[in-house]
């Protein structure tokens, strides 16, 4: 089931592939939780001493963020600016 265009949390970038900044408060909450969880991993795992566990934590958190963007964002595709008609 596709999300209606005005209900996307993460709009597509104008140029390139992927998503731009969130367009609603739910998207900003997701980004804030991602940043807080990444900071908690950095504090708990001390990247200077435990590099591999920190990298694993960061990769897993990023995969969760990308998964949420795929579900709640515009479908990703390469964009060249304004759509040509």
LINJOUR-V422167 format. One record per backbone hydrogen bond with DSSP energy under -1.0 kcal/mol. CO is the residue of the C=O (numbers start at 1). NH is the residue of the N-H. E is the energy in kcal/mol with one decimal. If there is no record, write none. Layout:
co & nh & e
CO & NH & E
CO & NH & E
This chain:
co & nh & e
4 & 7 & -2.3
9 & 23 & -2.4
10 & 74 & -2.1
11 & 20 & -2.9
14 & 81 & -2.1
16 & 79 & -1.6
18 & 13 & -1.9
24 & 28 & -1.7
25 & 29 & -2.2
26 & 30 & -2.0
27 & 31 & -2.3
28 & 32 & -2.5
29 & 33 & -2.7
30 & 34 & -2.3
31 & 35 & -2.4
32 & 36 & -2.5
33 & 37 & -2.7
34 & 38 & -2.4
35 & 39 & -2.3
36 & 40 & -2.4
37 & 41 & -2.2
38 & 42 & -2.1
39 & 43 & -2.3
40 & 44 & -2.8
41 & 45 & -2.7
42 & 46 & -1.3
46 & 49 & -1.9
46 & 50 & -2.6
50 & 54 & -1.7
51 & 55 & -2.6
52 & 56 & -2.5
53 & 57 & -2.4
54 & 58 & -2.8
55 & 59 & -2.6
56 & 60 & -2.4
57 & 61 & -2.5
58 & 62 & -2.2
59 & 63 & -2.4
60 & 64 & -2.0
61 & 65 & -2.1
62 & 66 & -2.6
63 & 67 & -2.3
64 & 68 & -2.3
65 & 69 & -2.4
66 & 70 & -2.3
67 & 71 & -1.8
68 & 72 & -3.0
69 & 73 & -1.5
72 & 9 & -2.9
79 & 16 & -2.7
